[in-house]
């Protein structure tokens, strides 16, 4: 199997009708808005102002009223509540949010994060037993539980009331809980189905706040920094209400009041006043995730909730060390997984690799790298004595969770989204599972032109790259999954300088010109072009400011290169 060339997709020019509707905006911004589906003045205004444009009343979510009534009963009767989360950033921020909200109301509340290696994903019966022994009366899940049918029945048998708040896709049957809050429920009337787990937790907290006297020194909006952190890190689309929540959360993060966040920004090299969604995705998120990938995510939860300066600094440094270790382990597993998957079937339409020595905490990252490199669905797992626990990543053409639905009879537990999922399978069923998943991939993907597609917003001459364009592009923030940074194509450029950079020389620094204007450019992971650079190239890139040692320069961040035809 070889790494294939990427498709470039440039949308058609804006229609005259949309151009007239958006006439108050600069021409290039009109095209970008049109590309993203905003063709009327009202749509564009809502998007640029980060207004969802619809009713966001939390009580429109299914079972919200029943959940709030039960929580208020627990508050008024002094009952003990446990917030049961997940070990990724979304689950940890959701847990921190509800724990701190209930703490502000003087509730007896604890946060519980399962151990990835000892307990696995989601609710488990042993944890419910433990919480019952600790005197817990009510368990509220965040970012998990929507497929925990047996565990919900176990809670019922224990006499534990259970409220499930989740954002993953439900199965055919809902758990037998007191309330099941999930915007993806088929009977949900809530207009934003793509909330993150922390977004659903925030809606629950908002509903509680609307029904009780809330501390004036800690309004519910003060928790939007958690929402921004978890939403960006969980790769939910940054449009609609998510865009509203993340923009407000980033505003809070630029003036951080949580010592843990401030310490984490410090070890990440992030200036709080300049933080963006990209900083969360590539800086804060991976460090918080490192805790749960290598050991327990309780350290990440403690970091987000402590105001102790020394403790926050110590944990932040620990997460920095763990993240570097995680990066090294990921590289090793990726190389081994690639060798295993391709040795078995070099032309497979679904890559599968599992090994007893793989670290279960980073198999998802290895799967992600394989999918990115080969543009195929990838499954990477860790095999123990009895079970294999695996993470899956997929491509647009193959809905991985729907594929797992067709293998449900073989699985102990599973769940996820279209592009990412996880499962646990008994080892006796592993060979059949591999065969079935590969068969499903062959059935759906055979004959398709499987190449990753890069999207550009417009084809521009270098003369269009003026500093004021960066101001317009800034109006698109927060950018990320579902609302990518603007990208452009320029053709027929001459390369005047080129050299490889980076510890492994895998990146490319170059200078390009159209004969009139010249720009420096950086092309990450495109270092192989240096040895066979054509006389003229076309590039797909992002226009940005490069800040190095206090000096700011305009730069092209190149995503792909082609020889000019």
C-alpha angles and dihedrals in degrees: 000000000000131000105258132220118263125244117236115215119195114180123231119269117277113275118250089244094054091042089056092046091052097040092126092068129074113271097250091048090052089056092048092049091048090050089055093051100261106127103149130067092243094050091048093048092050091049097046092044090046091237114152092215094217142078109286098182104150091218088071087073114095116266092002095128093050090048094050093047091053093047092049089051089053091048095049094045098046095245123164117249129197122201107210112201143166131259098244125087093264092053095042094050091046090051092047091049097053094039091054094043091052092043089057087057090051093247122159096244136157132188119228123195116180118231109251095218101037100036109016128211124334134358118343128191095233090058091050089052090051093049091050090052089052090059098257114161101181131033119198116190123208125195092357145054105070092117098033097113099150093041092052090054089049091053088051091052090050092052091246116143110225130203115185120204114178143141102207122109112278122231125233090281129045121224116262094250130142088248133004112198113189127138089210093063109122090235095048116124093191110121097216108066095168101068115140119239089261088049090057090046089052091051088052091049090048091052091051091048091053091058102045140044102270124203109267090215092059110039117184091251089067089075095062091099087069089049093052092048096050096038095053094041092052093055098233115157114281094221134096115010093350089062090051093050096044095048090052091045093051089052089058092045091057087067100034118197096176111089092209093057091047091051091047091052088050096057090042093055092238121147105221095216090057101040117142136181087262089060089054093047097047103023118028100024098056092048093051090045091051091072094060094038095059104023134337125342090215088094090059090049091049091049092054094049105038124095092187107119096206095044092047092050093047094050093044090054090047091053090049090055092045091050092054089049090048090053091053093047091048092054091051095047092045091056092047093044091050091052093048095046096047096041090060096047120353092191098045116141089211120043116218128183129162130166137167091237096055116110107240090212096065104031089101091057091049090050090050092053092050092050091049093048100043102022093231132117107268132200121190122179147172118233120211130176095287111006142038118217114197143176124215133204124186148183132246092264095057125053101209098194092051087052089053089049086064090053097045093117089064098046133085092204138340144161145154146112137293093279103030137032144150136213146178119220132180109246092239088064096044099093092050091045092053091048093048095047092048090048091052090049091049091049093051102033106036111115094014121126097243107197127132112251123223115202123215125187098215146343109252139178114235088249089071091063099095126153093251089062088068089058091056092047090053089063087068092066134154091054127177138097110010092011106052126188112269115270131194141193125225121182140206097022123164118227109224097175134018135172138155120246139181133071091287095032090241096132129074131222115193144161119223133188139183090204093267107047128033128201136183114231140191122207114190116211091001097100092122089075091070095077095051105028111166120227091250129023141190115217136196109207152147121246113228149146117262113208116195125165091343094308119117122206135168112254142178114228101206118211099177141003133209133181110252109250 
